[in-house]
Amino acid sequence: MQRSRPAVRIAALRAVAHRFSFGLLLFAAVSLLMVGKIDAVLVDGVRARVVDAVAPILDAMSRPAASVAQLVSEFQSLSDIRSENARLKQELVALQQYQDVAFRLEAENLTLRNLLNYTPDSAHSFLSARVVADNGGAFVRSLTINLGYDNGVRDGQAVLGGRGLIGRIVQTGEHSARVLLITDLNARIPVLVERTQQRAIIGGDNTDRPRLLYLPPDASIRVGDRIVTSGSGGMFPAGLPIGIVAAAQDSIIRVQPIEPLEAVNYVKIVDFHALDPGMAMQPAPGFAQ
């Protein structure tokens, strides 16, 4: 019985509160309206304080919605970025193809310009030819070009790259010819060390760097010395650049060819001995004499 008394009191209080709650709320509303009419400044201040107190709560409640909206926006941006990335990859592939073509044409143009700018002292006629095969190997160093006997190409004629002498014609067909490079085992060319005017023979041994042979014992050879043709024997005129001394050790002197022989695409075939106009070279279609 004693334990049930507090519960009875609470129930009675709830009944009284429910009975008078509507009236109390109505009284409070009327009081607020009258206060607002009487003192607007006070009401504005109270409203501002209430807003200040509620604003952090509203901000905290709105953050999840803003986060979701931001996440959706980021997903949309990511999708757009993927599409843009795929498009840029396609454009990059196309540009790389154009770049490869541009580099190839630039190198070809530079090679041809170098060939045209080379002017030996001797009277000569020449043809520009394209390399169609590289016959390099362990036992032979030669090239095949796309001009032959019908174009005026003859055995023994000099073959130059964009910088200097690279070999000579050794076999001629009607529409093609074989060029024996200066690095071939059978190549022997009289040369001159430009700095000291010492005469020697440059001989290939099927390596990338031919040797300098038959030098006098007291010869003074330095790395970096320039090697040119001497004109002896009448095969080539004097002064054609061949290479640079790259190594001089234990009486073995190696010469680095002035022309990168592994990357020759175009050559100039020069006839320094065509005295008979009927034997002079005739330019092939598409090539300038």
C-alpha positions as CSV (number, residue, x, y, z in Angstrom):
1,M,0.0,0.0,0.0
2,Q,2.8,2.4,0.9
3,R,4.6,1.7,-2.4
4,S,1.5,2.6,-4.5
5,R,1.1,6.0,-3.1
6,P,3.8,7.8,-5.1
7,A,2.5,6.2,-8.3
8,V,-1.0,7.5,-7.5
9,R,0.4,11.0,-6.9
10,I,2.3,11.0,-10.2
11,A,-0.8,9.9,-12.1
12,A,-2.8,12.7,-10.5
13,L,-0.2,15.3,-11.5
14,R,-0.2,14.0,-15.1
15,A,-4.0,14.3,-15.2
16,V,-3.9,17.9,-13.9
17,A,-1.1,18.8,-16.5
18,H,-3.1,17.3,-19.3
19,R,-6.2,19.2,-18.2
20,F,-4.4,22.6,-18.0
21,S,-1.7,22.2,-20.8
22,F,-3.8,23.6,-23.6
23,G,-4.7,26.6,-21.5
24,L,-1.1,27.2,-20.4
25,L,0.2,27.0,-24.0
26,L,-2.5,29.4,-25.1
27,F,-1.6,31.8,-22.3
28,A,2.1,31.6,-23.2
29,A,1.4,32.3,-26.9
30,V,-0.7,35.4,-26.0
31,S,1.9,36.6,-23.6
32,L,4.6,36.3,-26.2
33,L,2.5,38.3,-28.7
34,M,1.9,41.0,-26.2
35,V,5.6,41.1,-25.2
36,G,6.5,41.4,-28.9
37,K,4.1,44.3,-29.3
38,I,5.4,46.0,-26.2
39,D,9.2,45.5,-26.6
40,A,10.3,44.4,-30.1
41,V,14.0,44.9,-29.3
42,L,13.8,42.4,-26.4
43,V,12.0,39.9,-28.7
44,D,14.6,40.3,-31.4
45,G,17.4,39.7,-28.9
46,V,15.8,36.6,-27.5
47,R,15.2,35.3,-31.1
48,A,18.8,35.9,-32.0
49,R,20.0,34.0,-28.9
50,V,17.6,31.1,-29.7
51,V,18.9,31.0,-33.3
52,D,22.5,31.1,-32.1
53,A,21.8,28.2,-29.8
54,V,20.0,26.1,-32.4
55,A,22.3,26.9,-35.4
56,P,25.1,24.5,-34.3
57,I,22.5,21.7,-33.9
58,L,21.0,22.4,-37.4
59,D,24.5,22.6,-38.9
60,A,25.4,19.2,-37.3
61,M,22.2,17.7,-38.7
62,S,22.7,19.1,-42.2
63,R,26.2,17.8,-42.5
64,P,25.3,14.2,-43.4
65,A,23.1,15.5,-46.2
66,A,25.8,17.8,-47.5
67,S,28.3,14.9,-47.3
68,V,26.1,12.7,-49.3
69,A,25.6,15.4,-51.9
70,Q,29.3,16.0,-52.1
71,L,30.0,12.3,-52.5
72,V,27.5,12.0,-55.3
73,S,29.1,15.0,-57.0
74,E,32.6,13.4,-56.6
75,F,31.3,10.2,-58.2
76,Q,30.0,12.1,-61.1
77,S,33.3,14.0,-61.5
78,L,35.1,10.7,-61.3
79,S,33.0,9.3,-64.1
80,D,33.7,12.4,-66.2
81,I,37.4,12.1,-65.5
82,R,37.5,8.5,-66.6
83,S,35.8,9.4,-69.9
84,E,38.2,12.3,-70.4
85,N,41.1,10.0,-69.6
86,A,40.0,7.5,-72.2
87,R,39.7,10.2,-74.8
88,L,43.1,11.7,-73.9
89,K,44.7,8.2,-74.2
90,Q,43.3,7.8,-77.7
91,E,44.6,11.3,-78.6
92,L,48.0,10.4,-77.1
93,V,48.3,7.3,-79.2
94,A,47.5,9.3,-82.3
95,L,49.9,12.0,-81.4
96,Q,52.7,9.5,-80.8
97,Q,52.1,8.0,-84.2
98,Y,52.4,11.5,-85.7
99,Q,55.5,12.2,-83.6
100,D,57.2,9.0,-84.9
101,V,56.4,10.0,-88.4
102,A,57.7,13.6,-87.8
103,F,60.9,12.3,-86.2
104,R,61.5,9.9,-89.1
105,L,60.9,12.6,-91.7
106,E,63.1,15.0,-89.8
107,A,66.0,12.6,-89.7
108,E,65.5,11.7,-93.4
109,N,65.4,15.4,-94.2
110,L,68.5,16.2,-92.2
111,T,70.4,13.3,-93.9
112,L,69.4,14.4,-97.3
113,R,70.4,18.0,-96.6
114,N,73.8,16.9,-95.3
115,L,74.3,14.9,-98.4
116,L,73.5,17.8,-100.7
117,N,75.7,20.2,-98.6
118,Y,78.8,18.0,-98.9
119,T,81.1,19.5,-101.6
120,P,84.5,17.7,-102.2
121,D,87.2,19.7,-103.8
122,S,87.5,17.5,-106.9
123,A,85.2,17.7,-109.9
124,H,82.7,15.0,-109.6
125,S,79.2,13.9,-110.3
126,F,77.0,12.1,-107.8
127,L,73.7,10.3,-107.1
128,S,71.7,10.0,-103.9
129,A,70.6,6.5,-103.2
130,R,68.5,4.7,-100.6
131,V,69.8,1.8,-98.6
132,V,67.5,-1.2,-99.1
133,A,69.4,-3.9,-97.1
134,D,72.1,-4.1,-94.5
135,N,74.3,-7.2,-95.2
136,G,76.2,-6.8,-91.9
137,G,77.3,-9.9,-90.1
138,A,80.2,-11.7,-88.5
139,F,82.1,-12.1,-91.9
140,V,80.9,-9.2,-94.0
141,R,80.1,-5.5,-93.6
142,S,78.2,-4.2,-96.6
143,L,75.0,-2.4,-97.7
144,T,72.7,-2.8,-100.7
145,I,71.4,0.3,-102.4
146,N,68.6,0.8,-104.9
147,L,70.6,2.2,-107.8
148,G,72.7,0.2,-110.3
149,Y,74.4,0.1,-113.6
150,D,71.5,1.6,-115.5
151,N,71.8,4.7,-113.3
152,G,75.5,5.2,-113.9
153,V,76.8,3.3,-110.8
154,R,80.2,1.6,-111.4
155,D,82.5,-0.5,-109.3
156,G,85.1,1.5,-107.3
157,Q,83.0,4.6,-106.9
158,A,83.1,6.3,-103.5
159,V,80.1,6.1,-101.2
160,L,79.6,8.9,-98.7
161,G,77.2,9.5,-95.9
162,G,76.2,12.8,-94.5
163,R,79.5,13.4,-92.8
164,G,82.1,11.5,-94.8
165,L,83.3,8.4,-96.6
166,I,81.7,5.1,-95.6
167,G,82.8,2.8,-98.3
168,R,82.9,2.0,-102.1
169,I,80.9,0.2,-104.7
170,V,82.2,-3.4,-105.2
171,Q,79.4,-5.1,-107.1
172,T,76.9,-3.5,-109.5
173,G,73.7,-4.9,-110.9
174,E,71.3,-3.3,-113.3
175,H,69.1,-1.7,-110.6
176,S,71.1,-2.3,-107.4
177,A,74.6,-2.3,-106.1
178,R,76.6,-3.5,-103.1
179,V,78.6,-1.1,-100.9
180,L,81.7,-2.4,-99.1
181,L,81.9,-0.5,-95.8
182,I,85.2,0.7,-94.3
183,T,84.7,-1.7,-91.4
184,D,84.7,-4.8,-93.7
185,L,87.7,-7.2,-93.4
186,N,88.5,-6.5,-97.1
187,A,88.5,-2.7,-96.9
188,R,91.9,-1.0,-97.1
189,I,92.1,2.8,-97.6
190,P,95.2,5.0,-97.7
191,V,94.7,7.7,-95.0
192,L,96.3,10.7,-93.3
193,V,96.4,11.7,-89.7
194,E,95.3,15.3,-90.2
195,R,97.1,16.7,-87.2
196,T,100.5,15.2,-87.9
197,Q,100.2,14.5,-91.6
198,Q,101.4,11.0,-91.0
199,R,100.3,8.4,-93.6
200,A,98.8,5.1,-92.8
201,I,96.3,2.5,-94.0
202,I,92.9,2.1,-92.3
203,G,91.8,-1.5,-92.4
204,G,88.5,-3.1,-91.3
205,D,88.3,-6.3,-89.3
206,N,84.5,-6.7,-89.2
207,T,84.2,-4.8,-85.9
208,D,82.6,-1.4,-85.4
209,R,86.0,0.3,-85.3
210,P,88.6,-0.3,-88.0
211,R,92.3,-0.3,-87.2
212,L,95.0,2.2,-88.2
213,L,97.8,0.1,-89.8
214,Y,101.4,0.6,-91.1
215,L,102.2,3.6,-89.0
216,P,105.9,4.4,-88.4
217,P,107.2,3.4,-84.9
218,D,107.6,7.0,-83.8
219,A,104.1,8.0,-84.9
220,S,102.4,10.3,-82.5
221,I,98.7,9.4,-82.4
222,R,96.2,10.9,-79.9
223,V,92.7,10.0,-79.1
224,G,90.6,12.5,-81.0
225,D,92.9,12.9,-84.0
226,R,90.9,13.2,-87.3
227,I,91.5,10.7,-90.0
228,V,91.0,11.7,-93.7
229,T,91.8,10.1,-97.1
230,S,95.4,10.7,-98.3
231,G,94.6,10.5,-102.0
232,S,97.4,7.8,-102.5
233,G,96.6,5.2,-105.1
234,G,94.0,7.3,-106.9
235,M,91.1,5.5,-105.4
236,F,89.7,8.5,-103.5
237,P,90.7,12.2,-103.5
238,A,92.6,13.6,-100.5
239,G,90.7,15.1,-97.6
240,L,87.6,13.0,-97.4
241,P,86.8,12.6,-93.7
242,I,86.7,9.0,-92.4
243,G,86.7,9.0,-88.7
244,I,88.2,9.9,-85.3
245,V,90.9,8.0,-83.3
246,A,88.9,6.5,-80.5
247,A,91.5,4.3,-78.7
248,A,95.3,3.9,-78.9
249,Q,96.6,1.2,-76.6
250,D,99.4,-1.4,-77.1
251,S,100.1,-0.3,-80.6
252,I,96.5,-1.0,-81.6
253,I,94.8,2.1,-82.8
254,R,91.1,2.1,-83.3
255,V,89.2,4.6,-85.4
256,Q,85.5,5.5,-84.8
257,P,83.8,6.1,-88.2
258,I,82.7,9.6,-88.6
259,E,79.4,8.3,-89.9
260,P,77.2,6.0,-87.7
261,L,77.2,3.0,-90.1
262,E,74.5,1.2,-88.2
263,A,72.0,4.0,-89.0
264,V,72.7,4.9,-92.6
265,N,69.5,5.2,-94.7
266,Y,70.7,7.3,-97.6
267,V,74.1,7.6,-99.2
268,K,75.7,9.6,-101.9
269,I,77.6,7.8,-104.7
270,V,80.3,10.0,-106.0
271,D,82.3,9.5,-109.2
272,F,85.6,11.4,-108.9
273,H,87.0,9.8,-112.2
274,A,84.2,10.3,-114.7
275,L,86.1,12.2,-117.4
276,D,84.1,10.9,-120.3
277,P,80.8,12.6,-120.5
278,G,79.2,9.4,-121.8
279,M,80.3,7.6,-118.6
280,A,79.1,10.3,-116.2
281,M,76.3,9.3,-113.8
282,Q,72.8,9.8,-115.0
283,P,70.4,10.8,-112.2
284,A,67.7,8.3,-111.3
285,P,64.0,9.5,-111.3
286,G,63.3,11.4,-108.2
287,F,67.0,12.2,-107.4
288,A,68.9,15.4,-108.1
289,Q,72.4,15.4,-109.7
